[in-house]
Amino acid sequence: MRIFLLLSLLSGSITLTGCGSSSSDDTSATYTSSYIQLYNGSANSTSTRLTLTNSDDTSVLAGSATYADATSLVTYTPATYNIKLSRLNSDGDDISVLETSMNLRQSYKHLLLLTGDYNSPELLKLEFLRDDSLTDTFKLYVVSLLPDDSAYDVYLSKSDATFDNATLAATLNYSQISSVAEFDSGNYIIYITAAGSRDILFQSSKYNFQYLTEYVLVPRIASGPLAGNIAVDVINNTTTVGNLTDLTAQAQFRLYNSIDSIGNSDIYLNDSIAFTSLAADSMSDYVELAAKDYRLSASDEQGVFYLNSALMTLNQGQSKAVVLYQNASANTAAIVVEESNAPQIYDFDINVVNTITSYSSLGVYFVPPNETIDTAEYYITSLNSGAQKEINVPDGEYTIYLTYTDSNKNKTLLAESEVQQFVAGSNYLLVAEPDNTRNSGYKLSLLR
């Protein structure tokens, strides 16, 4: 474990300190307490808890943050605290990830940035005196989590200007923190290039820096099914982090054909074929595409189109899955779901799709060994026909059950899976669908 402490003074300079050797005379008449926030920038992490313990051994959970998100800004009495970052395992036990201590200074914001490999993480600490004199400007810091083999330039331009008019905010290597810069409040576009280059690697949509406060930009490599793209997170004093994607980034989709009666199908986007002879109960590979709106169609082995002009919208950096099924009117329809960009290691975001029309609503239960539906913690109820919901399930073994509950609260078991162990780094799609080969007439298909 490596811990970095970078202290930003009011003058805007940044110095590396060891034991809190900087002056603590600077205070604010407006911000009279001490303030702390955790940002989770560890790409293979899970939801991480921030706990502070004072000299009386009183511990307080300050909040938790998933990857590329942050806790809210929490107010504390200035003092020295023991800091613990931890996660909950599938049994609900609190597992320590990193522990340290730090002095929370009066009038200062202390931003903790968890980075690197979650099994041996690094902790960056950005500390600055909160500025209560801003009238029409905001202050900006940049923390680079881009790969450490080269430096990158980060620019800002007004949203009605071009890159030629952009201002260089920072040039940084991995884990470096910039000096403070000050800009007029308003809408900006963020650009990233290799250091010294004018070739744009990343261009954001416009972002409104509307608050008269300090912002922190965190350029990083995106995770999830489109891993490798550059993304930029914008941290302010709320729990909502702005996750900005590259306007030039590609998107991707894959398709599952659940219609047994049609068989092999050709799948079209606009007037171009995307997949040839996709068999029933088959999931296609991903296909990468430009971000825009597409017309999705499908034809059978005789070339007769049984799906015409379903709309699929792909935005920059998105990954989607499409499920073809027959609705209650026996017409083919498409269910489009967006896949999670979370790491999918310690827990899994599973898109659950219901293509069964015989019942108005179904339940899905993820049941660990030695438990039952009645004791299961992770489940979906009221999943309507033709609908989809997402559920987050911790890593572990599960049997998945599909049920119908009647008006008297009696349950019918329609399908169950084999015992499942999720594979790290995989995006899962669970489809409840008809199957005439099963005694119940239904099945669950877990796809990745």
Secondary structure, 3 states (H helix, E strand, C coil): CEEEEEEECCCCCEEECCCCCCCCCCCCCCCCCEEEEEEECCCCCCCEEEEEECCCCCEEEEEEECCCEECCCEEECCEEEEEEEEEECCCCCEEEEEEEEEEECCCEEEEEEEECCCCCCEEEEEEEECCCCCCCEEEEEEECECCCCCCEEEEEEECCCCHHHCEEEEEECCCCECCCEEEECEEEEEEEEECCCCCEEEECCCEEECCCCEEEEEEEECCHHHCCCEEEEEECCCCCCEEEECCCCCEEEEEEECCCCCCCEEEEECCEEEEEEECCCEECCCEEECCEEEEEEEECCCCCEEEEEEEEEECCCCEEEEEEEECCCCCEEEEEEECCCCCCCCEEEEEEEECCCCCCEEEEEEECCCCCCCCCCEEEEEEECCCEEEEEEECCEEEEEEEEECCCCCEEEEEECCCEECCCCCCEEEEEEECCCCCCCEEEEEEC
